[in-house]
């Protein structure tokens, strides 16, 4: 099982960044390994992964803490949080925490020998691009 954390500061105000991230169906734009996200019901989504699996995922926005949290409702560990913190009136710090259990023998082996890149860092690079593309 992999636990990762990464942070990035984006030049987008907190309220704007949070508003963009409320559309969970767009999260496949920045979460590595997630091909598609479809809303099932209130705070429930179907995440289709690039390995063909489909996970039912609960996603919550904690308004007071400006934090999104999610976890798979079954299957291997797939959980995380995305915390937004204002740096100033024009910038927001985003901290992403992931807990992932790789699916399959090869993925587990890659994790054990350390050949896989930090998914959290890659996700945040893609998130930075996503947030700035939406701002344009």
N, C-alpha and C positions, 0 to 999 in steps of 0.2 A: 504494500500500500504506500502511495506517495502522498506526502503532505508538503505543499509548496506555498510560498507567500512572495508577493512582489508588489511594488508601489510605483506610481507614476503621478506626476503633476501635469494637469492639462490646463490650457488657457481658456477655460470655459467656466462661467459662474456656477456655483453649487446647484441652484434651483434649475438652471437650464440642463445641466448634466443629469440630474435626477429625473427630470421630465423625459428626456430622451431614453433613459434606461427603463422607464416604466413599461415600455412596449417589449415585453419579454420575447415575443415572436421574432424580434430582430437580433436576438443574442447570438444566433448562428453566424452573424457577421464578424464576431470577435472571439467566440469560444472555440478554441482548437478542438477538432474532433466532433463537433456538433454540426451536422448537415442541415437540420431543419428543426424548428420549434413550432408547435401548434397548440393553441389554447384548448383545453378540454372543459374546464369549468373554473370557478373562482379559485385563484391561486394554484391551479393544477394545469400542468402542461405535459405534452408528449415531446420528448427530445429524441430525435432520430440521430444516432451516432454514425460516424463514418465506417464503423465496422459492421454495420447492418442492424445493430441492436436498437430497440426502441424502449426508452425508459419513461415511466410516469414520474414526474418530478413536481414537488411542491415548492413554490417560489413565493417568498414573502418580502414585502417592503416594510421595514421598521422605521416609520416616519420620524420618530423622535431622535433616532441615532443615524438617520440617513444611510441605512444599511440594507442591502438586499441579501437574503439568505436563501439557500436552496438545498434540497436533498432528494435523492431517489426514494420512491415509495416502495421499492423492492429491488432485488438483484444486488450486484456489486456496489461497493461504496462509490457514490458520486455526489459529493456535497461541496458547498463552498459559501463564501460570503464576499460581497463587494461593498466596502465601506467608503463613503464619500465624506471628505473633511474639507471645509473651506480653508484656503491658505490666505486669501484676501478676497476682495469683492469681485475679482476677475479670474481667479485661479482655484482649482479644486484638486485635492490630492485623492487619488483612488488607490485603495489597498485591496488586493485580491488574495484570498486564501482558498486553496483547493485541497480536497482529499479525494484521491482517485485510486481505485483498485484496477490495474490493467486487466484487460480481457484477453485471455489466451496465453499459451506458453511462451511465444516469442516476445510478446510485450512484457511479460514478467521477467524474462531473461534480460531484456534490454534495460529494464529498471535496475535489476540486480548488479549488472556490470557498469551501470552509469552512463550508457550511451545515449539516453534520451535527454533532450533539452528541457529546460524548465518550461512547462506548459503555462504556468502563471505569468512568466515574463513575456512569452510570445502572445498570450491572450491580451496582456496590457498594451503591448505594441499595437495590436490590431484594434483594441478598444480606443486608443488614442486617435488612430486614423478614423475610426467610425464616428467618434464624437466631433472631430474637426470637420469631417465631410458633411455631417448633418448641420453644422453651424454655418456652412457656406450658403 
